[in-house]
Amino acid sequence: MKTTLTLALAVLLLLSPAAARGQRAWTLDECTDYAIAHNTEMKHLQNEQKRREVKVQADRDARLPRFYGDLGGYVGTLRHSGRINSLFGKDDTSKNRFDANESLLSMGLTGVLPLYTGSRLSSQVKADKYSLLAAEQDVRSARKNLKIQVAAAFLQVLFDKGEEKIARERLDVSRMLLTRAQSLYDKGRRPESDVAEATAMVSRDEALLTAAEGNVAMAILDLRLLINLTDSADFDICETTSQLSDSLPPRGTEGGAHPAVHSAGYTILQAEQAVKTARSGYYPTLSLVGGLSTLWGSLSTDASYRGQLPLLIPFDQSRAFGYALSSDAKWKRTSFLNAMVGLKLTIPLFDAFETKARIRTAKINLEDARLAYDDARQRVEKDISQAWQGAVTARKRYEAEVKAEEAGALAYRYALKRYDAGMATLFDLSQSRQQWFAASENALRMKYEYLIRERILDIHTRDEPPLAP
């Protein structure tokens, strides 16, 4: 008997709708966290933040010395036709032709260390640091906006579910009226038109319920796409967020603490450093330069004469090397080592007004950054004020609509009694029912209007921590 009961319970669990679908109700915080972790716009902003971090490190590394290595060489033929003594200064007319092969290999290492750049490097480092701070605030601001979008979509699902519940209750009432009208008609107390009108009422309410169910499915789809959830088979939300607080939300602080305003402020500081960077084009630069190079040269020939042959280097015409030829060796090799260190001073004289144009452009960008800061501050303060005022208004309207809903329900019950007593028509009862459910829909709408306004106000005024790396 115990085994049979266990198997029956297992079958019931397997056949239950929730188990068949494997649904798990998601909370608002779970949806928000999932959206932040998988939203592509957030990933783009995080990548932009990483790029600016790399830029800051590159600016710091620009103070380090730079080293360059070079390797070169060539192989050629040296040919002379005529009297040999014209080349070697020796009377020997036995040879009228001289052939030789020559080769050269060079290696070098050069280093440059910037000593003074007219504050260009320091200004650029500061500008990119402010740019990085602005990027961090952009990530926080985007996260606030995403939280607002998810909250709005989440509450839209709850609102549509509430509309579906009201539509289902309206249909239940319509079916009850149809049953009552049919019963009164069968008793001869009501005309047949009441049955027809009640049937039409049920059909209309069934269509409204179907539309409400479609709205719920569409709202869930919108929420799933917003949080970038690919599989919606087990996706549903819980309704704990639909509870109202006992009091009105606080008005909130000024908009200066919002990440969007902080980002605009850092952009101003970045633009100020950009002006200093542009002005550095008027200042001279000083660098420490050092180098180390070596050369290997060789020449081979069939001749056996002592003399000097000049070897000209195509890529360095400032040097010429001689090779000694003798009857004991057919070729000679020579190597050289060169080292140098010094200072290089670059003084800008005339750059076709390029620096002047960069300064003017940087000043215009600075003015735009200041305007953007004012716009961001005003926009955030406007959003906070509208959210607070909208929440207050929605809360008051919700409380009024709840009273209207209670009054409508009471009026409907009295209208139903009058209808049963033959003192009211079905049309009067339908109108009373419509007013009741209209008040219910208005109360539901104001409830979620208040919730979303309160959520927006809370998100705007709450400090946003940085994202974990």
Salt bridges, closest charged atoms under 4 A:
ASP29 OD1 - ARG455 NH2 3.62
GLU30 OE1 - ARG24 NH1 3.34
GLU48 OE1 - ARG51 NH2 2.87
GLU48 OE2 - ARG52 NE 2.97
ASP59 OD1 - LYS55 NZ 3.22
ASP99 OD1 - ARG79 NE 3.24
ASP99 OD2 - ARG97 NE 3.17
ASP128 OD2 - LYS55 NZ 2.85
GLU163 OE2 - ARG445 NH2 3.77
GLU164 OE2 - ARG168 NH2 2.94
ASP194 OD2 - ARG190 NE 3.94
ASP205 OD2 - ARG433 NH1 3.04
GLU206 OE2 - ARG175 NH2 3.43
GLU213 OE2 - ARG168 NH2 3.22
ASP236 OD1 - LYS161 NZ 2.80
GLU272 OE2 - ARG370 NH2 3.87
ASP316 OD2 - ARG319 NH1 2.12
GLU354 OE2 - ARG358 NH1 2.88
GLU381 OE2 - ARG377 NE 3.43
GLU399 OE2 - ARG395 NE 3.26
ASP420 OD2 - ARG180 NH1 2.65
GLU441 OE2 - ARG170 NH2 2.59
GLU449 OE2 - ARG453 NE 3.06
ASP458 OD2 - ARG462 NH2 2.12
GLU464 OE2 - ARG143 NE 2.93
GLU464 OE1 - LYS144 NZ 3.92
GLU464 OE2 - LYS147 NZ 2.95
